[in-house]
């Protein structure tokens, strides 16, 4: 289950940005999107309810104990001080939901864990380019500039801050779903975006449809 959703997450996170064409081609027809959203709506609602209440599914897959301070609202906020980025109201959803990725600067990919769960890998995905005029536009631009030791701060709906220090940034294959798994003995955050392979003479980027870029940080406070 987690591998299937993970693979789709990578497709949703970048695939639509490298195929070219207009937004309709990139995101699929309106009818197809409505059908997909209708099918996913019930699942997403149930999944978010499970996560917000410390549901069995999330804890089993991440292997984490939920802390007493866990909020009822699973919405997250993200701050990356070195990039001067602040992203609020990050929802939880399926990684293949391109509409969700367009309507929000980032998403917390189901079924990965939350920062208040011990040993969780909190996995956030966002566009490096995205769609102009939407929250997705350049949301994760500059992710490659992060250095080891830089801070990534997640804030939950209760106002509790979780500070992570970057320990790795690397290019991955879209089929490498192991990056969503928990890391034994560590509580981490993973940020995923598209991999830029080159910049055109006019300054526009070309994205890889075979590679993604992730940054991982470990919880320090």
Residue frames as a rotation matrix with the C-alpha (Angstrom) as fourth column:
UNK 1
0.562 0.827 0.000 0.00
0.827 -0.562 0.000 0.00
0.000 0.000 -1.000 0.00
UNK 2
0.557 -0.384 -0.737 2.64
0.118 -0.841 0.528 2.52
-0.822 -0.381 -0.423 1.00
UNK 3
-0.534 -0.811 0.240 4.80
0.345 0.051 0.937 1.71
-0.772 0.583 0.253 -2.04
UNK 4
-0.194 0.539 0.819 1.93
0.980 0.062 0.191 2.19
0.052 0.840 -0.540 -4.47
UNK 5
0.829 0.527 -0.185 0.97
0.547 -0.833 0.079 5.55
-0.113 -0.167 -0.980 -3.04
UNK 6
0.246 -0.828 -0.503 4.60
0.159 -0.478 0.864 6.59
-0.956 -0.293 0.014 -2.85
UNK 7
-0.574 -0.478 0.664 5.21
0.694 0.145 0.705 5.95
-0.434 0.866 0.249 -6.52
UNK 8
0.238 0.750 0.617 2.15
0.910 -0.395 0.130 8.00
0.341 0.530 -0.776 -7.40
UNK 9
0.725 -0.007 -0.688 3.39
0.420 -0.788 0.451 10.72
-0.545 -0.616 -0.568 -5.09
UNK 10
-0.342 -0.923 -0.177 6.50
0.308 -0.288 0.907 11.10
-0.888 0.256 0.382 -7.17
UNK 11
-0.500 0.231 0.835 4.49
0.860 0.016 0.511 11.23
0.105 0.973 -0.207 -10.36
UNK 12
0.584 0.810 0.046 2.12
0.787 -0.579 0.214 13.82
0.200 -0.089 -0.976 -8.94
UNK 13
0.507 -0.414 -0.756 4.97
0.415 -0.652 0.635 15.87
-0.756 -0.635 -0.158 -7.56
UNK 14
-0.277 -0.765 -0.581 6.91
-0.251 -0.526 0.813 16.29
-0.927 0.371 -0.047 -10.80
UNK 15
-0.500 -0.039 0.865 5.66
0.644 0.652 0.401 14.25
-0.579 0.758 -0.301 -13.71
UNK 16
0.514 0.807 0.289 3.11
0.811 -0.347 -0.472 16.82
-0.280 0.477 -0.833 -14.82
UNK 17
0.673 -0.299 -0.676 5.79
-0.172 -0.953 0.250 19.50
-0.719 -0.052 -0.693 -14.97
UNK 18
-0.366 -0.930 -0.039 8.06
-0.317 0.085 0.944 17.70
-0.875 0.358 -0.326 -17.41
UNK 19
-0.194 0.352 0.916 5.61
0.711 0.694 -0.116 16.53
-0.676 0.628 -0.385 -20.04
UNK 20
-0.977 -0.200 -0.072 5.10
0.110 -0.769 0.630 19.97
-0.181 0.607 0.774 -21.55
UNK 21
-0.449 0.853 0.267 1.92
0.602 0.068 0.796 21.36
0.660 0.518 -0.544 -23.03
UNK 22
-0.260 0.468 0.845 -0.79
-0.442 -0.835 0.327 23.42
0.859 -0.288 0.424 -21.43
UNK 23
-0.673 0.006 0.739 -2.18
-0.736 0.083 -0.672 23.05
-0.065 -0.997 -0.052 -17.98
UNK 24
0.446 0.892 0.069 -5.08
-0.873 0.451 -0.185 20.94
-0.196 0.022 0.980 -19.22
UNK 25
0.502 -0.346 -0.793 -2.64
-0.325 0.774 -0.544 18.44
0.801 0.531 0.276 -20.69
UNK 26
-0.554 -0.821 0.136 -0.50
-0.405 0.124 -0.906 18.49
0.727 -0.557 -0.402 -17.59
UNK 27
-0.722 0.280 0.632 -3.27
-0.648 0.047 -0.760 18.02
-0.243 -0.959 0.148 -15.09
UNK 28
-0.819 0.509 0.265 -5.65
0.551 0.826 0.120 15.93
-0.158 0.244 -0.957 -17.16
UNK 29
-0.510 0.714 0.479 -9.14
0.179 -0.456 0.872 16.88
0.841 0.531 0.105 -18.35
UNK 30
-0.574 0.360 0.735 -11.58
-0.766 -0.553 -0.328 18.50
0.288 -0.751 0.594 -15.98
UNK 31
0.522 0.827 -0.211 -13.86
-0.713 0.558 0.425 15.48
0.469 -0.071 0.881 -16.18
UNK 32
0.239 -0.519 -0.821 -11.02
0.271 0.847 -0.457 13.11
0.932 -0.113 0.343 -15.32
UNK 33
-0.773 -0.561 0.296 -9.97
-0.083 -0.373 -0.924 15.28
0.629 -0.739 0.242 -12.39
UNK 34
-0.161 0.799 0.579 -13.51
-0.949 -0.287 0.132 15.40
0.272 -0.528 0.804 -11.06
UNK 35
0.673 0.404 -0.619 -13.79
-0.313 0.914 0.257 11.63
0.670 0.021 0.742 -11.30
UNK 36
-0.149 -0.831 -0.536 -10.44
0.379 0.453 -0.807 11.13
0.913 -0.323 0.247 -9.57
UNK 37
-0.777 -0.142 0.613 -11.27
-0.411 -0.624 -0.665 13.64
0.477 -0.769 0.426 -6.86
UNK 38
0.232 0.947 0.222 -14.64
-0.886 0.111 0.450 12.01
0.402 -0.301 0.865 -6.29
UNK 39
0.594 -0.069 -0.801 -13.03
0.089 0.996 -0.019 8.61
0.799 -0.060 0.598 -5.90
UNK 40
-0.382 -0.883 -0.272 -10.32
0.456 0.075 -0.887 9.94
0.804 -0.463 0.374 -3.62
UNK 41
-0.212 0.302 0.930 -12.51
-0.511 -0.845 0.157 12.22
0.833 -0.442 0.333 -1.54
UNK 42
0.801 0.593 0.078 -13.92
-0.396 0.428 0.812 9.54
0.448 -0.682 0.578 0.70
UNK 43
0.520 -0.686 -0.510 -10.54
0.681 0.693 -0.238 7.88
0.516 -0.223 0.827 1.12
UNK 44
-0.394 -0.752 0.529 -8.78
0.280 -0.646 -0.710 11.14
0.875 -0.132 0.465 1.96
UNK 45
0.151 0.533 0.833 -11.36
-0.678 -0.558 0.480 12.12
0.720 -0.637 0.277 4.55
UNK 46
0.955 0.217 -0.202 -11.11
-0.038 0.764 0.644 8.75
0.294 -0.607 0.738 6.26
UNK 47
0.259 -0.943 -0.209 -7.32
0.746 0.333 -0.577 8.81
0.613 -0.007 0.790 6.08
UNK 48
-0.376 -0.404 0.834 -7.08
-0.105 -0.876 -0.472 12.29
0.921 -0.265 0.287 7.58
UNK 49
0.547 0.638 0.542 -9.44
-0.654 -0.078 0.752 11.34
0.522 -0.766 0.375 10.38
UNK 50
0.846 -0.292 -0.447 -7.28
0.421 0.880 0.221 8.31
0.328 -0.375 0.867 11.17
UNK 51
-0.121 -0.980 0.160 -4.13
0.647 -0.200 -0.735 10.41
0.753 0.015 0.658 11.19
UNK 52
-0.159 0.094 0.983 -5.58
-0.411 -0.911 0.021 13.21
0.898 -0.400 0.184 13.28
UNK 53
0.685 0.512 0.518 -6.72
-0.684 0.207 0.700 10.73
0.251 -0.834 0.492 15.92
UNK 54
-0.295 -0.860 0.417 -3.53
-0.905 0.392 0.167 8.66
-0.307 -0.328 -0.893 15.85
UNK 55
0.652 0.728 -0.213 -5.16
-0.755 0.598 -0.269 6.00
-0.068 0.336 0.939 13.70
UNK 56
0.553 -0.384 0.740 -3.89
-0.065 0.865 0.497 2.44
-0.831 -0.323 0.453 13.64
UNK 57
0.866 -0.185 0.465 -2.91
0.500 0.297 -0.813 2.62
0.013 0.937 0.350 9.96
UNK 58
0.675 -0.627 0.389 -0.42
-0.343 -0.734 -0.587 5.47
0.653 0.263 -0.710 10.35
UNK 59
0.422 -0.539 0.729 1.13
-0.870 -0.015 0.493 4.18
-0.255 -0.842 -0.476 13.55
UNK 60
0.684 -0.172 0.709 1.60
0.144 0.984 0.101 0.67
-0.715 0.033 0.698 12.17
UNK 61
0.814 -0.350 0.464 3.26
0.518 0.075 -0.852 1.94
0.263 0.934 0.243 9.00
UNK 62
0.416 -0.686 0.597 5.51
-0.358 -0.727 -0.586 4.43
0.836 0.030 -0.548 10.75
UNK 63
0.156 -0.360 -0.920 5.99
0.639 0.747 -0.184 2.46
0.754 -0.559 0.346 13.94
UNK 64
-0.712 -0.480 0.512 5.78
0.027 -0.747 -0.664 5.59
0.702 -0.459 0.545 16.08
UNK 65
-0.307 0.589 -0.747 4.14
0.950 0.141 -0.279 6.26
-0.059 -0.796 -0.603 19.42
UNK 66
0.071 0.418 0.906 1.85
0.456 -0.821 0.343 9.26
0.887 0.388 -0.249 19.38
UNK 67
-0.864 -0.482 -0.147 2.65
0.367 -0.402 -0.839 11.91
0.345 -0.778 0.524 21.96
UNK 68
-0.253 0.789 -0.561 0.13
0.887 -0.042 -0.459 13.35
-0.385 -0.613 -0.689 24.40
UNK 69
-0.357 0.046 -0.933 0.46
-0.018 -0.999 -0.043 16.73
-0.934 0.001 0.357 22.71
UNK 70
-0.836 0.022 0.549 -0.85
0.533 0.276 0.800 15.45
-0.134 0.961 -0.242 19.35
UNK 71
-0.736 0.571 -0.362 -3.34
-0.504 -0.821 -0.269 17.97
-0.451 -0.015 0.892 17.91
UNK 72
0.030 0.842 0.539 -6.82
0.227 0.520 -0.824 17.08
-0.973 0.147 -0.175 16.71
UNK 73
0.906 0.218 -0.364 -6.15
-0.251 -0.416 -0.874 19.06
-0.342 0.883 -0.322 13.52
UNK 74
0.467 -0.767 0.439 -3.37
0.653 0.635 0.414 17.41
-0.596 0.094 0.797 11.43
UNK 75
0.886 -0.108 0.451 -2.64
0.301 -0.608 -0.735 20.56
0.354 0.787 -0.506 9.41
UNK 76
0.263 -0.896 -0.358 1.04
0.867 0.057 0.496 21.55
-0.424 -0.441 0.791 9.42
UNK 77
0.980 -0.147 -0.134 3.12
-0.189 -0.893 -0.408 24.65
-0.060 0.426 -0.903 8.73
UNK 78
0.504 -0.846 0.175 6.68
0.861 0.508 -0.025 24.68
-0.068 0.163 0.984 7.37
UNK 79
0.926 -0.324 -0.194 9.48
-0.319 -0.946 0.061 27.19
-0.203 0.006 -0.979 7.82
UNK 80
0.487 -0.851 0.196 12.92
0.872 0.461 -0.166 27.06
0.051 0.252 0.966 6.18
UNK 81
0.697 -0.124 -0.707 14.83
0.253 -0.879 0.404 30.05
-0.672 -0.460 -0.581 7.63
UNK 82
-0.325 -0.942 -0.087 17.85
0.223 -0.166 0.961 29.86
-0.919 0.293 0.264 5.31
UNK 83
-0.706 0.159 0.690 15.55
0.703 0.047 0.709 30.07
0.081 0.986 -0.145 2.27
UNK 84
-0.892 0.418 -0.173 13.20
-0.319 -0.852 -0.415 32.61
-0.321 -0.315 0.893 3.89
UNK 85
-0.578 0.712 -0.400 10.29
-0.195 0.355 0.914 30.28
0.793 0.606 -0.066 3.23
UNK 86
-0.835 0.447 0.322 7.14
-0.299 0.123 -0.946 30.05
-0.463 -0.886 0.031 5.32
UNK 87
-0.647 0.622 -0.441 4.34
-0.295 0.330 0.897 27.75
0.703 0.710 -0.030 4.19
UNK 88
-0.704 0.475 0.528 1.12
-0.595 0.012 -0.803 27.48
-0.388 -0.880 0.274 6.18
UNK 89
0.212 0.963 0.167 -1.91
-0.740 0.270 -0.616 25.20
-0.639 0.007 0.769 6.11
UNK 90
-0.619 -0.479 -0.623 -0.25
-0.758 0.571 0.314 22.10
0.206 0.666 -0.717 4.69
UNK 91
0.423 0.865 0.268 -2.94
-0.896 0.444 -0.018 19.43
-0.135 -0.233 0.963 4.26
UNK 92
-0.529 -0.486 0.696 -2.57
-0.358 0.871 0.336 15.66
-0.769 -0.072 -0.635 4.21
UNK 93
0.577 0.751 -0.321 -3.42
-0.635 0.166 -0.755 13.86
-0.513 0.640 0.572 0.99
UNK 94
0.633 -0.292 0.717 -2.43
0.505 0.858 -0.096 11.41
-0.587 0.423 0.691 -1.67
UNK 95
-0.214 -0.863 -0.458 0.70
0.066 -0.480 0.875 12.27
-0.975 0.157 0.160 -3.57
UNK 96
-0.743 -0.027 0.669 -0.98
0.650 0.210 0.731 11.65
-0.160 0.977 -0.138 -6.93
UNK 97
0.387 0.912 -0.133 -3.61
0.866 -0.409 -0.286 14.35
-0.315 -0.004 -0.949 -6.29
UNK 98
-0.508 -0.675 0.535 -2.28
0.835 -0.539 0.111 17.00
0.214 0.503 0.837 -8.66
UNK 99
0.237 0.659 0.714 -5.14
0.325 -0.747 0.581 19.35
0.916 0.095 -0.391 -7.86
UNK 100
0.906 0.053 -0.420 -4.19
0.424 -0.106 0.900 19.25
0.003 -0.993 -0.119 -4.20
UNK 101
0.004 -0.994 -0.110 -0.57
0.899 -0.045 0.435 19.94
-0.437 -0.101 0.894 -5.14
UNK 102
-0.408 -0.075 0.910 -1.71
0.673 -0.699 0.244 22.90
0.617 0.712 0.335 -7.25
UNK 103
0.486 0.757 0.436 -4.06
0.208 -0.585 0.784 24.38
0.849 -0.291 -0.441 -4.67
UNK 104
0.975 -0.206 -0.089 -1.46
0.064 -0.123 0.990 24.17
-0.215 -0.971 -0.107 -1.89
UNK 105
0.478 -0.869 -0.128 2.19
-0.864 -0.440 -0.243 25.12
0.154 0.227 -0.962 -1.61
UNK 106
-0.716 -0.658 -0.235 2.97
-0.585 0.748 -0.314 21.67
0.382 -0.087 -0.920 -0.21
UNK 107
0.527 0.847 -0.076 1.22
-0.638 0.453 0.623 18.54
0.562 -0.280 0.779 1.01
UNK 108
-0.341 -0.491 0.802 1.94
-0.848 0.529 -0.036 16.02
-0.407 -0.692 -0.597 3.72
UNK 109
-0.315 0.161 -0.935 1.96
-0.748 0.564 0.349 12.74
0.584 0.810 -0.057 1.84
UNK 110
0.436 0.541 0.719 -0.32
-0.813 0.580 0.056 10.03
-0.387 -0.609 0.693 3.19
UNK 111
0.789 0.571 -0.225 0.41
0.130 0.202 0.971 7.60
0.600 -0.796 0.085 4.81
UNK 112
-0.265 -0.953 -0.148 3.66
0.430 0.020 -0.902 8.95
0.863 -0.303 0.405 6.29
UNK 113
0.023 0.255 -0.967 3.84
0.990 0.130 0.058 9.97
0.141 -0.958 -0.249 9.93
UNK 114
0.745 0.294 0.598 3.60
0.186 -0.953 0.237 13.24
0.640 -0.066 -0.765 11.80
UNK 115
-0.128 -0.919 0.373 6.28
-0.233 -0.338 -0.912 15.11
0.964 -0.204 -0.171 13.77
UNK 116
0.029 0.186 0.982 4.62
-0.987 -0.151 0.058 14.33
0.159 -0.971 0.179 17.10
UNK 117
0.969 0.249 -0.006 5.04
-0.247 0.964 0.099 10.59
0.030 -0.094 0.995 16.44
UNK 118
0.269 -0.920 0.285 8.29
-0.626 0.058 0.778 9.16
-0.732 -0.387 -0.560 17.69
UNK 119
-0.436 -0.595 0.675 10.36
0.112 0.708 0.697 7.61
-0.893 0.379 -0.243 14.90
UNK 120
0.589 0.750 0.301 8.19
0.433 0.022 -0.901 9.03
-0.683 0.661 -0.312 12.12
UNK 121
-0.728 -0.626 0.279 9.32
0.578 -0.341 0.742 10.17
-0.370 0.701 0.610 8.69
UNK 122
0.249 0.822 -0.513 7.18
0.304 -0.569 -0.764 13.25
-0.920 0.034 -0.391 8.03
UNK 123
-0.557 -0.478 0.679 7.15
0.712 0.146 0.687 13.48
-0.428 0.866 0.259 4.24
UNK 124
0.304 0.609 -0.733 6.26
0.092 -0.784 -0.613 16.76
-0.948 0.120 -0.295 2.51
UNK 125
-0.350 -0.360 0.865 6.11
0.873 0.209 0.441 17.27
-0.339 0.909 0.241 -1.26
UNK 126
0.468 0.487 -0.737 5.91
0.151 -0.866 -0.477 20.48
-0.871 0.112 -0.479 -3.26
UNK 127
0.760 -0.126 0.637 6.65
0.645 0.028 -0.764 21.90
0.078 0.992 0.103 -6.68
UNK 128
-0.251 -0.882 -0.399 9.90
0.739 -0.441 0.509 23.67
-0.625 -0.167 0.763 -7.46
UNK 129
-0.983 -0.007 0.184 8.19
0.139 -0.682 0.718 25.52
0.120 0.732 0.671 -10.35
UNK 130
-0.472 0.870 -0.145 4.46
0.537 0.152 -0.830 24.78
-0.700 -0.469 -0.539 -10.11
UNK 131
-0.073 0.602 0.795 1.73
0.959 -0.177 0.222 26.81
0.274 0.779 -0.564 -11.73
UNK 132
-0.932 -0.284 0.224 1.88
0.238 -0.948 -0.213 30.64
0.273 -0.145 0.951 -11.84
UNK 133
-0.436 0.788 0.434 -0.94
-0.624 -0.613 0.485 32.27
0.648 -0.059 0.759 -9.95
UNK 134
0.647 0.603 -0.467 -1.41
-0.076 0.660 0.747 29.31
0.759 -0.448 0.473 -7.60
UNK 135
0.777 -0.348 0.524 0.06
-0.593 -0.128 0.795 28.48
-0.209 -0.929 -0.306 -4.17
UNK 136
0.796 -0.457 0.397 2.17
0.442 0.887 0.133 25.79
-0.413 0.069 0.908 -5.85
UNK 137
0.839 -0.427 0.336 4.26
0.150 -0.413 -0.898 28.34
0.523 0.804 -0.283 -7.77
UNK 138
0.012 -0.987 0.159 7.94
-0.170 -0.159 -0.973 27.99
0.985 -0.015 -0.170 -6.81
UNK 139
0.837 0.435 0.331 6.92
-0.379 0.027 0.925 26.64
0.394 -0.900 0.187 -3.40
UNK 140
0.806 -0.575 0.140 10.02
0.277 0.575 0.770 24.47
-0.523 -0.582 0.622 -2.99
UNK 141
0.750 -0.581 0.316 12.36
0.142 -0.325 -0.935 26.58
0.646 0.746 -0.161 -5.12
UNK 142
0.217 -0.785 0.580 15.87
-0.763 -0.507 -0.401 26.62
0.609 -0.356 -0.709 -3.69
UNK 143
0.927 0.200 0.316 15.64
-0.363 0.684 0.633 23.27
-0.090 -0.701 0.707 -1.95
UNK 144
0.698 -0.711 -0.084 18.95
0.543 0.603 -0.584 22.26
0.466 0.362 0.807 -3.53
UNK 145
0.120 -0.670 0.732 20.64
-0.210 -0.738 -0.641 25.18
0.970 -0.077 -0.229 -1.76
UNK 146
0.846 0.236 0.479 20.08
-0.502 0.044 0.864 23.71
0.183 -0.971 0.156 1.69
UNK 147
-0.142 -0.962 -0.232 23.24
-0.519 0.272 -0.810 22.65
0.843 0.005 -0.538 3.51
UNK 148
0.042 0.061 -0.997 23.84
0.635 0.769 0.073 20.15
0.771 -0.637 -0.007 6.28
UNK 149
-0.694 -0.259 -0.672 22.94
0.717 -0.334 -0.612 21.78
-0.066 -0.906 0.418 9.58
UNK 150
-0.825 0.485 0.290 20.32
-0.329 -0.829 0.452 24.13
0.460 0.278 0.843 8.11
UNK 151
-0.805 0.558 0.201 17.05
-0.075 0.241 -0.968 24.19
-0.588 -0.794 -0.152 10.03
UNK 152
-0.621 0.777 -0.101 13.66
-0.041 0.097 0.994 22.95
0.783 0.621 -0.028 8.88
UNK 153
-0.940 0.303 0.156 10.86
-0.204 -0.132 -0.970 23.86
-0.273 -0.944 0.186 11.28
UNK 154
-0.510 0.847 -0.150 7.43
0.273 0.325 0.906 22.24
0.816 0.421 -0.397 11.31
UNK 155
-0.890 0.322 0.324 4.66
-0.445 -0.452 -0.773 23.71
-0.102 -0.832 0.545 13.44
UNK 156
-0.726 0.684 -0.071 1.50
0.646 0.714 0.270 21.78
0.235 0.150 -0.960 14.28
UNK 157
-0.059 0.831 0.554 -2.01
0.339 -0.505 0.794 23.16
0.939 0.235 -0.252 14.79
UNK 158
0.692 0.264 -0.672 -1.37
0.705 -0.053 0.707 23.49
0.151 -0.963 -0.223 18.54
UNK 159
0.871 -0.417 0.259 1.57
-0.389 -0.908 -0.153 25.80
0.299 0.033 -0.954 17.87
UNK 160
0.633 -0.674 0.380 4.20
-0.030 0.469 0.882 23.24
-0.774 -0.570 0.277 18.87
UNK 161
0.592 -0.517 -0.618 7.42
-0.802 -0.308 -0.512 23.61
0.074 0.799 -0.597 16.88
UNK 162
0.746 -0.435 0.504 9.57
0.286 0.893 0.347 20.71
-0.601 -0.114 0.791 15.75
UNK 163
0.571 -0.627 -0.530 13.06
-0.766 -0.640 -0.068 21.71
-0.296 0.445 -0.845 14.63
UNK 164
0.825 -0.323 0.464 15.03
0.426 0.895 -0.135 19.47
-0.371 0.309 0.876 12.29
UNK 165
0.186 -0.828 -0.529 18.62
-0.578 -0.527 0.623 19.83
-0.795 0.190 -0.576 11.07
UNK 166
0.819 0.109 -0.564 19.42
-0.566 0.319 -0.760 18.87
0.097 0.942 0.322 7.50
UNK 167
0.189 -0.790 0.583 21.72
-0.382 0.488 0.785 15.87
-0.905 -0.371 -0.210 7.24
UNK 168
-0.598 -0.409 0.690 21.35
0.418 0.575 0.703 14.92
-0.684 0.709 -0.173 3.59
UNK 169
0.332 0.657 -0.677 20.22
-0.555 -0.445 -0.703 16.11
-0.763 0.609 0.216 0.18
UNK 170
-0.698 -0.618 0.361 20.28
-0.122 0.600 0.791 13.80
-0.706 0.508 -0.494 -2.81
UNK 171
-0.275 0.539 -0.797 18.82
-0.956 -0.068 0.284 12.84
0.099 0.840 0.534 -6.16
UNK 172
-0.498 0.181 0.848 16.63
-0.252 0.906 -0.341 9.75
-0.830 -0.383 -0.406 -6.17
UNK 173
-0.954 0.284 -0.099 14.86
0.022 0.393 0.919 7.54
0.300 0.874 -0.381 -8.66
UNK 174
-0.367 0.888 0.278 11.06
-0.859 -0.438 0.265 7.97
0.357 -0.141 0.923 -8.68
UNK 175
0.382 0.525 -0.761 10.64
-0.245 0.851 0.464 4.26
0.891 0.009 0.454 -8.00
UNK 176
-0.615 -0.666 -0.422 12.74
0.284 0.312 -0.907 4.42
0.736 -0.677 -0.003 -4.82
UNK 177
0.345 0.881 0.323 9.86
-0.116 -0.302 0.946 4.33
0.931 -0.364 -0.002 -2.38
UNK 178
0.116 -0.368 -0.922 12.17
0.872 0.482 -0.083 3.50
0.475 -0.795 0.377 0.52
UNK 179
-0.786 -0.470 0.402 12.58
0.277 -0.849 -0.451 7.25
0.553 -0.243 0.797 1.13
UNK 180
0.005 0.859 0.512 9.09
-0.520 -0.435 0.735 7.27
0.854 -0.270 0.444 2.67
UNK 181
0.412 0.144 -0.900 10.00
0.471 0.812 0.346 4.65
0.780 -0.566 0.267 5.25
UNK 182
0.956 -0.131 0.264 10.92
-0.294 -0.492 0.820 5.51
0.022 -0.861 -0.508 8.84
UNK 183
0.095 -0.977 -0.193 14.60
-0.309 0.155 -0.938 5.49
0.946 0.149 -0.287 9.74
UNK 184
0.522 0.171 -0.836 15.21
0.588 0.638 0.497 3.24
0.618 -0.751 0.233 12.77
UNK 185
0.029 -0.506 -0.862 16.08
0.987 -0.122 0.105 5.22
-0.158 -0.854 0.496 15.87
UNK 186
-0.916 -0.368 -0.161 15.49
0.332 -0.919 0.211 8.62
-0.226 0.140 0.964 14.26
UNK 187
0.299 0.946 -0.125 12.61
0.663 -0.300 -0.685 11.07
-0.686 0.122 -0.717 13.80
UNK 188
-0.737 -0.674 0.053 13.05
0.448 -0.428 0.785 12.80
-0.507 0.602 0.617 10.44
UNK 189
0.422 0.763 -0.490 11.45
-0.126 -0.486 -0.865 15.08
-0.898 0.427 -0.110 7.90
UNK 190
-0.505 -0.516 0.692 11.75
0.655 0.293 0.697 14.55
-0.563 0.805 0.190 4.15
UNK 191
0.224 0.503 -0.835 11.11
-0.305 -0.777 -0.550 17.31
-0.926 0.378 -0.020 1.60
UNK 192
-0.319 -0.286 0.903 10.66
0.663 0.614 0.429 16.24
-0.677 0.736 -0.006 -2.01
UNK 193
0.391 0.437 -0.810 10.55
-0.350 -0.744 -0.570 18.26
-0.851 0.506 -0.138 -5.20
UNK 194
0.984 0.003 0.177 11.48
0.163 0.372 -0.914 18.07
-0.069 0.928 0.366 -8.88
UNK 195
0.118 -0.993 -0.009 15.04
0.515 0.054 0.855 17.75
-0.849 -0.105 0.518 -10.10
UNK 196
0.824 0.061 -0.563 16.23
-0.368 -0.698 -0.614 20.45
-0.431 0.713 -0.553 -12.50
UNK 197
0.526 -0.638 0.562 18.53
0.689 0.707 0.159 18.97
-0.500 0.304 0.811 -15.13
UNK 198
-0.574 -0.720 0.389 19.39
0.819 -0.491 0.298 22.17
-0.024 0.490 0.871 -16.98
UNK 199
0.094 0.552 -0.828 18.42
0.314 -0.806 -0.502 25.81
-0.945 -0.213 -0.249 -17.42
UNK 200
0.395 0.153 0.906 17.45
0.916 0.011 -0.402 27.06
-0.071 0.988 -0.136 -20.87
UNK 201
-0.603 -0.686 0.407 19.05
0.736 -0.676 -0.047 30.20
0.308 0.271 0.912 -22.38
UNK 202
-0.162 0.624 0.764 15.88
-0.020 -0.776 0.630 32.13
0.987 0.087 0.139 -21.54
UNK 203
-0.683 -0.239 0.690 16.22
-0.642 -0.255 -0.723 31.14
0.349 -0.937 0.021 -17.90
UNK 204
0.430 0.886 0.173 13.41
-0.887 0.380 0.261 28.60
0.166 -0.266 0.950 -17.81
UNK 205
-0.378 -0.627 0.682 14.25
-0.769 0.622 0.146 25.26
-0.516 -0.469 -0.717 -16.20
UNK 206
0.037 0.338 -0.940 14.04
-0.653 0.721 0.233 21.79
0.757 0.605 0.248 -17.69
UNK 207
0.117 0.111 0.987 12.96
-0.943 0.325 0.075 19.09
-0.313 -0.939 0.143 -15.28
UNK 208
-0.838 -0.452 -0.306 13.87
-0.512 0.845 0.154 15.43
0.188 0.286 -0.940 -15.16
UNK 209
0.310 0.949 -0.065 11.08
-0.882 0.312 0.354 12.89
0.356 -0.052 0.933 -15.55
UNK 210
0.460 -0.206 -0.864 13.38
0.128 0.978 -0.165 10.18
0.879 -0.034 0.476 -14.21
UNK 211
-0.533 -0.700 -0.475 14.80
0.634 0.041 -0.772 11.88
0.560 -0.713 0.422 -11.10
UNK 212
0.722 0.656 0.221 13.56
0.289 -0.576 0.765 13.66
0.629 -0.489 -0.605 -7.98
UNK 213
-0.434 -0.853 0.289 15.39
0.029 -0.334 -0.942 15.63
0.900 -0.401 0.169 -5.30
UNK 214
0.680 0.630 -0.375 14.91
0.387 0.125 0.913 15.15
0.622 -0.767 -0.159 -1.58
UNK 215
-0.368 -0.695 0.617 16.26
-0.427 -0.463 -0.776 16.83
0.826 -0.549 -0.126 1.54
UNK 216
0.439 0.485 -0.757 16.15
0.441 0.618 0.651 15.04
0.783 -0.619 0.057 4.88
UNK 217
-0.280 -0.482 0.830 16.56
-0.544 -0.633 -0.551 16.45
0.791 -0.606 -0.085 8.36
UNK 218
-0.335 0.094 -0.937 16.63
0.611 0.779 -0.141 14.93
0.717 -0.620 -0.318 11.85
UNK 219
0.678 0.676 0.288 14.55
0.153 -0.512 0.845 16.15
0.719 -0.529 -0.451 14.77
UNK 220
-0.427 -0.891 -0.157 16.74
0.455 -0.062 -0.888 18.00
0.781 -0.451 0.432 17.28
UNK 221
-0.966 0.146 -0.214 14.21
0.138 -0.410 -0.901 19.87
-0.219 -0.900 0.376 19.41
